[in-house]
Amino acid sequence: MTKNQMIAMIQELERRAWESYNTAKELADMRRYGNVAKDIEKQSRTRWATLYELMQDLEVGPKA
């Protein structure tokens, strides 16, 4: 796998994590799903932040 392929894959994962975070945040804000949505929101935010930091380490800007 080339560096550019790896970067593209990480960018796609980061984009998906950001979408997941936003969806979970919307559910948590509705308060209909209670703590489950808040836990998913926290996990999604952590996943996105980890990928974002990886992109920064590779000195490539995120796509989200």
N, C-alpha and C positions, 0 to 999 in steps of 0.2 A: 504494500500500500504506500503510495507516495504521500508526501507531506500535504499536498493540495487536496488529495482524496480524504486524508485524515481530517483536515480542517473543514472540508465540506460536510463530513459526517458529524463532526462535533457541532457545527453550526446548525444542522438539521435537528440534532438532539436538543440543543439549546432552545431552538424555536418551539419545539414540541413541549418542552418543560415550561416555557413561558406561557403557552396556550393553556396547559394544564393548570398552572398557577392561577391564571385569570378566571378559568372556569370554576375552580375550587373557591376562589375568593367571592365570586358571584353567589355561589351556593351558601357560603358561610355568612355573607351579608344578608341573605334572605332569612337566616335563622331557622329555617324549616328543618334543616338536617343537623343542627346542633353541633356537638363536639366532633362528630365524624368529619364534617366538612372542614372544620377548623384544623383538624389533624392532617387531612389531605392537603389543605392550603399550605400548612407548614412544611410538609414533606416536599411539595412541588416547589416551593420557594427555595428550599435547601438544595434540591436538585439543580434548579436554574442557577443559583449562586455558584455552585461548584463548577458547572460548565462555563459560566461567565468568567470565573477566575482562571480556568484552564485556557480559555481563549486569550485572556490577558497575558498569561504566561507565554503563550505562543506569539504574542504581540500581533494579534489579529482582532479586529473589532467584531463584536457580535452582530448578528443579523436582526435580532428581536427589537 
